[in-house]
Amino acid sequence: MRLRTAAPFAGETLLAFLGTRAVPGVEWARPGVYLRTLRAAGATGWVRVELMPTGISVRCSDALAQHGAEVTARIRNLFDLDADIEAIEARLAGTGLASHVRARPGLRVPGAVDGFEIAARAVLGQQISVAGARTLAGRLAARFGDVIEAPLEEFTDGTPTTPARVFPTAARIAAAPAEEIQSIGMPLARARCLQAFAAAIAGGDLDLTRGADPRAAIEGMCALPGIGPWTAHYVAMRALGWRDAFLAGDLGVRKALGGLAAREAEAGGARWRPFRAYAVVHLWSSLSDGAGTPLSIRRSEEFMSSRVTSAPSSRQGPRQPKVAPPGRAKRR
């Protein structure tokens, strides 16, 4: 099937983001193509995505084809195909990010196919590198995930590879002993944090489905042991599709803003409401080649003193949660 989106669509940039973070045994990526395992409506299988100029082409296993509507919705969320990119870029361009938008038109916010998967990966990645987080996520999948058949030939060149596995469910991790989770190579406190996260989702106390109330979700996440504003906003951005999530304490965001403190970034970033998540993606992308980083953003005084305008009320969405400025956090 073909899933279309409004132009412009920076699909290669999004695919590069997913590929860098691809979980061994769960996701595979090469230029223009992405393959992953998936669970939908109780069925398990694989989905293959190929980029097109106006969207993506999707093919899936027979088991998942019976649940086409749900599979389609999850993949649309992952690739942020429903973004009103014209309105988003107009807002960003008019509030200090014009050079970013010109340099990288059509940037999308990477989404998710499952809320718990993104939450688990965010917890696993706390205070370690992207590569380290990827390794731990692969070990978690290998220890607790279910093996399935998947067409991996185009990604392996015929060489032996890790078996394809579906990422474990929240219920599976909630029921696992913390010591067994720890054995994949993480501190016991973090294993317990992941276990508590999984239990909250499996028990229905925390809703991380697409479009869920971000205020309630962030407050619920921050009430869990070991979860702070950075992790909560990152999960809200990707799992809930909350377009106003903002990682003020993220090292990459602060660096792109000229080294601002988290409090300064939080206050100044209000200018990008209600699309602050897209500002985050533009700031991250600007670090890769230096494109689109205007002096007015680098200089703290100009950034903080510039006039913040209100976005149209029709685009405000849910009431924004009041979250204390986060501390230091690594970029994921």
Summary of the structure (lengths in Angstrom):
residues: 332
radius of gyration: 19.3
end to end distance: 30.7
largest distance: 57.8
contacts: 1105
relative contact order: 0.13
helix: 49%
strand: 11%
